[in-house]
């Protein structure tokens, strides 16, 4: 893929909300640009897999949380970003997973790329996210959280 081409590989993400209303974000570092960012867990949709199945699989792989916690409720989110030298421009489905308490996060199956770019995770309140000094991806993540959490009580 040349530098002028755009990658539109389908992907799905999960907004995880704990009992205190905090959102789980994964912290990553682009090893080419040195840029760090925080985003909800998720990733590419494999051939033959639905977006919902991918969201459930990715949640378990990246966090160790149960995939069946992901509800079949989603909002479309337009994303345009660079990662590891590749320009991505696409619309992803962001699903919702709610937890009564704060579950333990324990990544289970990172890819080799994820092993070298993963910096950790943290649960953040919307208020903390509004004042966030680091890059949130997507940049309108607070709006996305508001939209998806309004779909389910």
C-alpha positions as CSV (number, residue, x, y, z in Angstrom):
1,X,0.0,0.0,0.0
2,X,1.5,3.3,-1.0
3,X,1.6,6.4,1.2
4,X,-1.2,8.0,-0.8
5,X,-3.5,5.1,-0.4
6,X,-6.0,4.9,2.4
7,X,-6.8,1.7,4.4
8,X,-10.5,1.1,5.1
9,X,-10.2,-2.3,6.8
10,X,-13.5,-2.9,8.7
11,X,-13.1,-2.8,12.4
12,X,-15.3,-2.7,15.6
13,X,-14.7,-1.2,19.0
14,X,-16.3,-1.5,22.4
15,X,-17.2,1.2,24.9
16,X,-16.9,-0.5,28.3
17,X,-18.6,1.3,31.1
18,X,-18.1,0.2,34.7
19,X,-20.5,0.5,37.7
20,X,-19.0,4.0,38.5
21,X,-19.7,5.2,35.0
22,X,-16.0,5.1,34.0
23,X,-14.9,4.1,30.5
24,X,-12.1,1.7,29.7
25,X,-9.4,3.0,27.4
26,X,-6.3,1.3,26.1
27,X,-3.0,3.2,25.8
28,X,-0.9,2.7,22.7
29,X,2.3,4.1,21.2
30,X,2.9,4.3,17.5
31,X,6.5,3.0,17.2
32,X,7.1,4.9,13.9
33,X,5.8,8.4,14.9
34,X,6.3,8.1,18.7
35,X,2.8,9.4,19.2
36,X,0.7,7.9,22.0
37,X,-3.1,7.7,22.1
38,X,-5.9,6.3,24.2
39,X,-8.9,4.5,22.6
40,X,-11.5,1.9,23.4
41,X,-10.6,-1.8,22.9
42,X,-11.3,-3.2,19.5
43,X,-9.8,-4.0,16.1
44,X,-10.2,-5.5,12.7
45,X,-13.0,-7.7,11.5
46,X,-11.8,-11.0,10.2
47,X,-13.2,-12.6,7.0
48,X,-16.5,-14.2,7.6
49,X,-17.0,-12.5,10.9
50,X,-19.8,-10.0,11.7
51,X,-18.9,-6.7,13.3
52,X,-20.7,-7.8,16.5
53,X,-18.7,-11.1,16.6
54,X,-15.5,-9.1,16.0
55,X,-16.3,-6.7,18.9
56,X,-16.9,-9.6,21.2
57,X,-13.7,-11.4,20.1
58,X,-11.5,-8.3,20.3
59,X,-12.8,-7.4,23.7
60,X,-11.7,-10.7,25.1
61,X,-8.4,-10.7,23.3
62,X,-7.4,-7.2,24.3
63,X,-8.8,-7.1,27.8
64,X,-9.6,-10.6,29.0
65,X,-13.2,-9.4,29.7
66,X,-16.1,-11.6,28.6
67,X,-17.1,-11.1,25.0
68,X,-20.8,-11.8,25.9
69,X,-20.8,-8.6,27.9
70,X,-21.0,-6.7,24.5
71,X,-24.5,-5.7,23.7
72,X,-25.8,-5.7,20.1
73,X,-26.2,-1.9,20.3
74,X,-23.9,0.3,18.3
75,X,-23.3,3.7,16.8
76,X,-21.3,4.4,13.6
77,X,-18.2,6.4,14.2
78,X,-16.2,8.1,11.4
79,X,-12.4,7.7,11.9
80,X,-9.5,9.3,10.0
81,X,-6.1,8.7,11.5
82,X,-2.5,7.5,10.9
83,X,-1.1,4.4,12.7
84,X,2.3,2.8,12.0
85,X,2.7,4.8,8.8
86,X,-0.7,3.8,7.4
87,X,-3.6,6.3,6.8
88,X,-6.9,4.9,7.9
89,X,-10.2,6.4,6.9
90,X,-13.4,4.5,7.6
91,X,-16.5,4.2,9.6
92,X,-16.4,1.7,12.5
93,X,-19.1,0.3,14.7
94,X,-18.7,1.2,18.4
95,X,-20.6,-1.3,20.7
96,X,-21.5,-1.0,24.3
97,X,-20.5,-3.3,27.3
98,X,-21.7,-2.5,30.8
99,X,-20.3,-4.0,34.0
100,X,-21.8,-3.7,37.5
101,X,-18.4,-3.2,39.1
102,X,-14.9,-2.6,37.7
103,X,-13.7,-5.8,36.2
104,X,-10.1,-6.9,36.1
105,X,-8.4,-6.2,32.8
106,X,-6.0,-8.9,31.7
107,X,-5.1,-8.9,28.0
108,X,-5.2,-12.5,26.6
109,X,-4.2,-12.6,23.0
110,X,-2.3,-9.6,21.6
111,X,-0.9,-9.7,18.1
112,X,2.9,-9.1,17.7
113,X,2.1,-5.5,16.7
114,X,0.0,-5.0,19.8
115,X,2.7,-6.5,22.0
116,X,5.2,-3.8,20.8
117,X,2.7,-0.8,20.9
118,X,0.7,-1.5,24.1
119,X,1.4,0.8,27.1
120,X,-1.5,-0.2,29.4
121,X,-5.1,0.6,30.2
122,X,-7.1,2.8,32.6
123,X,-10.7,3.5,33.5
124,X,-11.7,7.2,33.1
125,X,-14.8,9.2,34.0
126,X,-16.3,11.4,31.3
127,X,-15.1,14.4,33.3
128,X,-11.5,13.2,33.2
129,X,-11.8,12.5,29.5
130,X,-13.1,16.1,28.9
131,X,-9.9,17.4,30.5
132,X,-7.6,14.8,29.0
133,X,-4.1,16.1,28.1
134,X,-3.3,13.1,25.8
135,X,-4.8,12.2,22.4
136,X,-8.2,10.4,22.5
137,X,-9.1,8.4,19.5
138,X,-11.5,9.2,18.0
139,X,-11.2,12.8,18.9
140,X,-15.0,13.0,19.5
141,X,-14.9,10.0,21.9
142,X,-16.9,11.8,24.6
143,X,-19.7,12.3,22.1
144,X,-19.5,8.7,21.1
145,X,-19.7,7.6,24.7
146,X,-22.8,9.8,25.2
147,X,-24.5,8.5,22.1
148,X,-23.9,4.8,22.8
149,X,-24.8,4.9,26.5
150,X,-28.1,6.6,25.6
151,X,-29.1,3.5,23.7
152,X,-29.3,1.3,26.8
153,X,-30.2,2.0,30.4
